[in-house]
Amino acid sequence: MPELAILIVSYNTKCELENCVRSLHAHPPLIAHEVVVIDNASTDGSAEAVRSQFPAVRIIQLDANVGFARANNEGIRQTRGELILLLNSDTMVPEGAIDRLAQELDNLPGASIVGPRLVDGTGKPELSFGAMFSPWAELRQKVVARMAGPGQLAAMTAHTRLVDWVSGACLLVRRRDAESAGLLDDRYFMYCEDVDFCAAVRAKGGRVYFAPAAQVVHLRGRSGSSSPGATAEAYRRSQIAFYRKHHPAWEPILRLYLGLRGKLPIDKG
């Protein structure tokens, strides 16, 4: 039985998905593993392309676009590996990165989740970890991510550290910890689910680490670039759901703020 299940959720990201799977095929982890693509009812031939080029990859074909969290949960339930890697379709994995990430999970004290250093196609680091979201922590995260130069980001992402959350673009978790936390909360269609999931794991006593010994390329934003309006609305819905769950006193203020800016998503009942 594979020790590691690599789960890739995809929705109409054919080219990115092919590149991601190709990188795994070119640089397979030494740890026994399986690669599973959970396709959210794509219409661009994503699943068919992977099936024809990479027959060893398992495809879980969903009947509708159920979002990132719910699709990953389906992948978790249909696999058995003791380790689970959530991996975005818009990532590319260099040689040795996944094995180093697994080693960090074993070596870091009390680690339940580890996330690698994420860099874009030019090698610029991404601020892919942080403090638990609150109005101030979220604002600080956005300001630092936008204002910090490459040198500052390189320094900030150079060292292993205990954090509240790491990005779900590439997140390695022990199955027992994921199941103890109740898997991902599928009220989040897209965005915030990684912060919430890490919080749920930490609430059960697990530790979350940023581990830059492993580095993965993240071509950030590709998955939402085809429909930026829908992507922005999905983020706002997840943001409201997050504050309703974790900071309920702030939800009305957030709604008011979004309403004043004309960005309040329409309730779907």
For each residue, the residues with C-beta under 8 A, 3 or more apart:
1: 32 80 81
2: 5 32 33 34 79 80 81
3: 31 32 33 81 82 83
4: 29 31 32 33 34 81 82 83 84 85 98 102
5: 2 33 34 36 75 76 79 80 81 83 84 85
6: 24 29 33 34 35 36 85 87 98
7: 36 38 72 75 76 79 84 85 86 87
8: 17 20 21 35 36 37 38 87 88 89
9: 37 38 40 68 71 72 75 86 88 89
10: 13 17 37 38 39 40 42 46 47 89
11: 39 40 41 42 46 65 223
12: 42 43 44 46 226
13: 10 16 17 42 44 46 89 90 222 223
14: 17 18 42 44 45 46 49
15: 18 19
16: 13 19 20 89 90 219 222 223
17: 8 10 13 14 20 21 37 46 49 50 89
18: 14 15 21 22 49 50 53
19: 15 16 22 23 92
20: 8 16 17 23 24 87 88 89 90 91 92 93
21: 8 17 18 24 25 35 37 50 53 54 57
22: 18 19 25 26 53 54
23: 19 20 26 27 91 92 93 94
24: 6 20 21 27 28 29 35 93
25: 21 22 28 54
26: 22 23 95
27: 23 24 93 94 95 96 97
28: 24 25 33
29: 4 6 24 33 98 99 102
30: 99
31: 3 4 83 98 99 102
32: 1 2 3 4
33: 2 3 4 5 6 28 29 81 98
34: 2 4 5 6 58 79 81
35: 6 8 21 24 54 56 57 58
36: 5 6 7 8 57 58 59 60 75 78 79
37: 8 9 10 17 21 46 47 50 57 58 59 60
38: 7 8 9 10 60 62 71 72 74 75
39: 10 11 42 46 47 59 60 61 62
40: 9 10 11 62 64 65 66 67 71
41: 11 61 62 63 64 65
42: 10 11 12 13 14 39 45 46 47
43: 12
44: 12 13 14
45: 14 42 48 49
46: 10 11 12 13 14 17 37 39 42 49 50
47: 10 37 39 42 50 51 59 61
48: 45 51 52
49: 14 17 18 45 46 52 53
50: 17 18 21 37 46 47 53 54 57 59
51: 47 48 54 55 57 59
52: 48 49 55
53: 18 21 22 49 50
54: 21 22 25 35 50 51 57
55: 51 52
56: 35
57: 21 35 36 37 50 51 54
58: 34 35 36 37
59: 36 37 39 47 50 51
60: 36 37 38 39 74 75 78
61: 39 41 47
62: 38 39 40 41 65 66 71 74
63: 41
64: 40 41
65: 11 40 41 62
66: 40 62 70 71 74 186
67: 40 70 71 186 188 189 190 234
68: 9 71 72 168 184 188 189 190 191 193
69: 72 73 184 185 186 187 188 189 193 197
70: 66 67 73 74 184 186 189
71: 9 38 40 62 66 67 68 74 75
72: 7 9 38 68 69 75 76 86 183 184
73: 69 70 76 77 183 184 186
74: 38 60 62 66 70 71 77 78
75: 5 7 9 36 38 60 71 72 78 79
76: 5 7 72 73 79 84 175 178 179 183
77: 73 74 183
78: 36 60 74 75
79: 2 5 7 34 36 75 76 84
80: 1 2 5
81: 1 2 3 4 5 33 34 84 175
82: 3 4 174 175 176
83: 3 4 5 31 102 105 172 173 174 175
84: 4 5 7 76 79 81 172 173 174 175 178
85: 4 5 6 7 98 101 170 171 172
86: 7 9 72 168 169 170 171 172 173 194
87: 6 7 8 20 91 93 169 170
88: 8 9 20 91 168 169 170 218 223
89: 8 9 10 13 16 17 20 223
90: 13 16 20 169 218 219 220 221 222 223
91: 20 23 87 88 118 169 170 216 217 218 219
92: 19 20 23 216 217 219
93: 20 23 24 27 87 97 98 170 216 217
94: 23 27 97 215 216 217
95: 26 27
96: 27 99 100
97: 27 93 94 100 101 116 214 215 216
98: 4 6 29 31 33 85 93 101 102 172 214
99: 29 30 31 96 102 103
100: 96 97 103 104 116 211 213 214
101: 85 97 98 104 105 114 116 170 172 211 213 214
102: 4 29 31 83 98 99 105 106 172
103: 99 100 106 107 213
104: 100 101 107 108 111 114 160 209 211 213 214
105: 83 101 102 108 111 113 114 172 174
106: 102 103 111
107: 103 104 111
108: 104 105 111 114 160 207 209 211
109: 207
110: 205 206 207
111: 104 105 106 107 108 114 206 207 208 209
112: 173 174 177 201 206 207 208
113: 105 166 171 172 173 174 177 198 201 206 207 208 209
114: 101 104 105 108 111 166 171 172 208 209 210 211 214
115: 118 128 129 166 167 170 171 172 208 209 210 211
116: 97 100 101 170 211 212 213 214 215 216
117: 125 128 157 210 211 212 214 215 216
118: 91 115 125 126 128 167 169 170 215 216 217 218 220
119: 122 123 124 125 126 215 216 217 218
120: 123 124 126 217 218 219 220
121: 217 219
122: 119
123: 119 120
124: 119 120 150 153
125: 117 118 119 150 153 154 156 157
126: 118 119 120 145 153 157 167 218 220
127: 130 141 144 145 148 153 156 157
128: 115 117 118 157 166 167 169 210 218
129: 115 161 163 164 165 166 167 210
130: 127 133 137 141 163 164 165
131: 134 137 140 141 163 164
132: 137 164 165 195 199 246
133: 130 137 138 141 165 192 195 242 246
134: 131 137 138 247 250
135: 138 139 247 250 254
136: 139 140
137: 130 131 132 133 134 140 141
138: 133 134 135 141 142
139: 135 136 142 143
140: 131 136 137 143 144
141: 127 130 131 133 137 138 144 145
142: 138 139 145 146
143: 139 140 146 147
144: 127 140 141 147 148 156
145: 126 127 141 142 148
146: 142 143
147: 143 144
148: 127 144 145 152 153 156
149: 152 153
150: 124 125 153 154
151: 154 155
152: 148 149 155 156
153: 124 125 126 127 148 149 150 156 157
154: 125 150 151 157 158
155: 151 152 158
156: 125 127 144 148 152 153
157: 117 125 126 127 128 153 154 210 212
158: 154 155 212
159: 212
160: 104 108 209 210 211 212 213
161: 129 209 210
162: 207 208 209
163: 129 130 131 166 208 209 210
164: 129 130 131 132 195 198 199 202 208
165: 129 130 132 133 194 195 198 199 208
166: 113 114 115 128 129 163 171 194 198 208 209 210
167: 115 118 126 128 129 170 171 194 218
168: 68 86 88 171 193 194 197
169: 86 87 88 90 91 118 128 216 218 220
170: 85 86 87 88 91 93 101 115 116 118 167 216 218
171: 85 86 113 114 115 166 167 168 194 197
172: 83 84 85 86 98 101 102 105 113 114 115
173: 83 84 86 112 113 177 178 201
174: 82 83 84 105 112 113 177 178
175: 76 81 82 83 84 178 179
176: 82 179 180
177: 112 113 173 174 180 181 201 204 206
178: 76 84 173 174 175 181 183 197 201
179: 76 175 176 182 183
180: 176 177 201 204 206
181: 177 178 197 200 201 203 204 206
182: 179 185 200
183: 72 73 76 77 178 179 197
184: 68 69 70 72 73 188 193 196 197
185: 69 182 188 193 196 197 200 245
186: 66 67 69 70 73
187: 69 241 245
188: 67 68 69 184 185 191 192 193 196 238 241 242
189: 67 68 69 70 234 237 238
190: 67 68 193 224 231 234 235 238
191: 68 188 234 235 238 239
192: 133 188 195 196 235 238 239 241 242
193: 68 69 168 184 185 188 190 196 197 238
194: 86 165 166 167 168 171 197 198
195: 132 133 164 165 192 198 199 242
196: 184 185 188 192 193 199 200 242 245 246
197: 69 168 171 178 181 183 184 185 193 194 200 201
198: 113 164 165 166 194 195 201 202 208
199: 132 164 165 195 196 202 203 246
200: 181 182 185 196 197 203 204
201: 112 113 173 177 178 180 181 197 198 204 206 208
202: 164 198 199 205 206 207 208
203: 181 199 200
204: 177 180 181 200 201
205: 110 202
206: 110 111 112 113 177 180 181 201 202
207: 108 109 110 111 112 113 162 202
208: 111 112 113 114 115 162 163 164 165 166 198 201 202
209: 104 108 111 113 114 115 160 161 162 163 166
210: 114 115 117 128 129 157 160 161 163 166
211: 100 101 104 108 114 115 116 117 160 214
212: 116 117 157 158 159 160 215
213: 100 101 103 104 116 160
214: 97 98 100 101 104 114 116 117 211
215: 94 97 116 117 118 119 212
216: 91 92 93 94 97 116 117 118 119 169 170
217: 91 92 93 94 118 119 120 121
218: 88 90 91 118 119 120 126 128 167 169 170
219: 16 90 91 92 120 121 222
220: 90 118 120 126 169
221: 90 224 225
222: 13 16 90 219 225
223: 11 13 16 88 89 90
224: 190 221 227 228 230 231
225: 221 222 228
226: 12
227: 224 230 231
228: 224 225 231 232
229: 232 233
230: 224 227 233 234
231: 190 224 227 228 234 235
232: 228 229 235 236 263
233: 229 230 236 237 265
234: 67 189 190 191 230 231 237 238
235: 190 191 192 231 232 238 239
236: 232 233 239 240 258 263 264 265
237: 189 233 234 240 241 265
238: 188 189 190 191 192 193 234 235 241 242
239: 191 192 235 236 242 243 254
240: 236 237 243 244 251 254 255 258 265
241: 187 188 192 237 238 244 245
242: 133 188 192 195 196 238 239 245 246 247
243: 239 240 246 247 248 250 251 254
244: 240 241 248 251
245: 185 187 196 241 242 248
246: 132 133 196 199 242 243
247: 134 135 242 243 250 251
248: 243 244 245 251
249: 252 253
250: 134 135 243 247 253 254
251: 240 243 244 247 248 254 255
252: 249 255 256
253: 249 250 256 257
254: 135 239 240 243 250 251 257 258
255: 240 251 252 258 259 264
256: 252 253 259 260
257: 253 254 260 261
258: 236 240 254 255 261 263 264 265
259: 255 256 262 263 264
260: 256 257
261: 257 258
262: 259
263: 232 236 258 259
264: 236 255 258 259
265: 233 236 237 240 258
266:
267:
268:
269:
